[in-house]
Amino acid sequence: MNEVFKALNDPIRRDILKLLREKDLTVGEIVAEFTIGGPTISHHLDKLKRADLVTFRKEGQFIVYSINTTILDDFIQYMLNFTR
């Protein structure tokens, strides 16, 4: 759960998750939503992958990212138990 907290600590990573909540996106589509460069977005996506907050699949030459709702459900349960 520590990796999830670390990943969610950054506003750019939270913004990426908000985008992915709407629909699956390629790296290029994610980069287009920000004013920072592709390598920086790749770094943030790597942090999200390490925390299992996103999944990805290859479609031809593209990598498509999705939000991992399973880990988010686990995180919500953790937080609910933490506050009891």
PyMOL commands that set and color helices and strands:
alter all, ss='L'
color gray80, all
select helices_A, chain A and resi 2-8+11-22+27-32+38-50+69-82
alter helices_A, ss='H'
color red, helices_A
select strands_A, chain A and resi 25-26+54-59+62-67
alter strands_A, ss='S'
color yellow, strands_A
deselect
rebuild
show_as cartoon
